[in-house]
Amino acid sequence: MDTDLWYSNVRPPHETTDQLDTSPRRRVRTAVKAIIIRNEHLLTIKMQDQRGIFYTLPGGGQERGEALPDALRRECLEEIGIAVEVGALRFVREHIVRREVDDVHQLDLFFLCSIAANAEPTVGHIPDTAQIGVAWLPLTDLEAYRFYPQVLRPILAHGFDNTMPVYLDEAR
């Protein structure tokens, strides 16, 4: 399909991309995250802030013109130093924070991923600024950790299957 033709059919002919408001306040950030499970443990990024240690999934922002799987592979190399096999899209989460100066609207896409059996994740060559390591957290104890996003803690801790909703409501 010709992308320009498809795009022109979606937007009114008088509206060009130059007229769209892409200011930081209006932009939606797309981020990709890897769910990597090995031996009933979840691979996480170990972070530290003023409140202490916390954990997140490997991944980050999609760059303009970058396919989602490519973004996730790049982010994992940067943060955990190993190649990942990107599998199925499993969850979608909208994160909206309204602030006076700059609203945050982020769309997180969570993919099931796998790594080689002998792969040993470590801090990659371009870690996040607050990243201090990587950690395998036991799924059975996940709710005991300061893990984000919190909405995923009970889902990952108690198992999930294809009958679960894909869209994770931020209010949950």
C-alpha positions in Angstrom: 0.0 0.0 0.0 1.3 3.5 -0.9 1.8 5.1 2.5 1.4 8.6 1.1 -1.9 7.7 -0.5 -3.2 6.0 2.6 -2.2 9.0 4.8 -3.8 11.4 2.4 -7.0 9.5 2.6 -7.1 9.8 6.4 -6.4 13.5 6.7 -8.4 16.3 5.1 -6.6 17.5 1.9 -6.1 21.0 3.4 -4.4 19.6 6.5 -0.7 18.8 6.2 1.7 17.4 8.7 3.1 21.0 9.0 -0.2 22.1 10.5 -0.3 19.4 13.2 0.5 20.4 16.7 3.5 18.2 17.7 4.6 20.3 20.6 5.9 18.3 23.6 2.6 19.0 25.4 0.6 17.4 22.6 2.8 14.5 21.6 2.1 10.9 22.6 5.3 9.0 23.3 5.4 5.3 22.2 7.5 3.0 24.3 8.3 -0.7 24.0 8.9 -3.1 26.9 10.3 -6.6 27.0 8.7 -9.3 29.2 11.5 -11.9 29.5 10.8 -14.9 31.8 13.3 -17.6 32.6 12.9 -20.3 35.2 9.9 -18.5 36.8 12.0 -15.3 37.1 11.4 -11.9 35.4 14.3 -10.0 33.9 14.2 -6.4 35.1 16.2 -3.2 35.0 17.4 -2.3 38.5 17.0 1.4 39.1 17.6 3.8 42.0 16.0 7.1 42.8 15.7 9.3 45.9 13.2 6.7 47.4 15.6 3.8 46.9 15.7 0.8 44.6 13.0 0.0 42.1 12.6 -2.2 39.0 11.2 -1.8 35.5 11.2 -3.9 32.4 13.8 -3.4 29.7 12.8 -1.1 26.9 12.3 2.5 26.0 11.1 5.0 23.5 10.5 4.3 19.8 12.5 6.6 17.5 10.9 8.2 14.5 10.8 5.8 11.5 11.7 2.8 13.7 9.6 -0.3 13.7 8.4 -1.5 17.2 10.4 -4.8 17.2 13.5 -2.9 16.1 13.1 -0.3 18.8 12.8 -3.1 21.4 15.8 -4.9 20.1 17.8 -1.6 20.2 16.6 -0.7 23.7 17.5 -4.2 25.1 21.0 -4.0 23.7 21.4 -0.6 25.3 20.1 -1.6 28.7 20.8 -5.3 29.2 23.6 -5.8 26.7 22.1 -8.8 24.9 20.0 -9.6 21.8 16.3 -10.5 22.3 13.9 -12.3 20.1 10.7 -10.2 20.0 7.6 -12.3 20.3 3.9 -11.4 20.6 2.5 -8.1 21.7 0.9 -9.0 25.0 -0.2 -5.8 26.8 -0.9 -2.1 26.0 -0.9 0.5 28.7 -1.6 4.2 28.5 0.1 6.3 31.0 -1.3 9.8 31.3 -0.1 12.4 33.9 -1.6 15.8 33.7 0.7 18.5 34.9 0.6 22.3 34.6 3.7 22.7 32.4 4.1 19.5 30.5 1.6 16.7 30.4 2.9 13.1 30.0 1.0 10.8 27.6 2.8 7.6 27.0 1.7 4.4 25.2 3.6 1.4 26.5 3.6 -1.8 24.4 4.7 -4.9 26.2 6.0 -7.8 24.1 6.9 -11.3 25.2 10.6 -11.8 24.4 13.2 -14.5 24.7 16.9 -14.6 25.0 19.5 -17.3 24.3 19.7 -19.9 27.1 23.3 -19.1 27.8 22.8 -15.3 27.7 23.8 -13.4 30.8 22.2 -10.0 30.9 24.2 -7.1 32.3 24.2 -3.3 32.2 24.4 -2.5 28.5 26.5 0.1 26.7 23.8 2.9 27.0 22.0 2.3 30.3 19.2 4.5 31.6 20.4 7.4 33.8 19.0 5.8 37.0 20.0 2.2 36.0 22.3 0.5 38.4 22.0 -3.1 37.2 19.8 -5.9 36.0 18.0 -8.3 38.2 16.0 -11.5 37.9 13.0 -11.2 40.2 11.0 -14.3 41.3 7.5 -14.1 39.8 6.0 -15.6 42.9 7.3 -12.7 45.0 6.9 -9.9 42.4 4.3 -8.0 44.5 6.9 -7.6 47.3 9.1 -5.5 45.1 8.9 -1.9 44.0 8.2 -2.8 40.4 6.7 -0.6 37.7 4.2 -0.5 36.2 2.3 -1.6 39.2 -0.6 -2.8 37.2 1.6 -5.6 35.8 2.7 -7.0 39.2 -0.3 -9.2 40.0 -0.7 -10.2 36.3 2.9 -11.4 36.0 3.1 -12.8 39.5 0.0 -15.0 39.1 0.4 -15.9 35.5 -1.4 -14.8 32.4 -2.9 -16.4 29.3 -4.6 -15.4 26.1 -7.9 -14.8 27.8 -6.6 -11.7 29.7 -7.4 -8.3 28.3 -4.6 -6.7 26.3 -5.4 -3.1 27.3 -4.3 -2.4 30.9 -6.5 0.3 32.3 -4.3 2.8 34.2 -6.9 3.1 36.9 -6.4 -0.5 37.9 
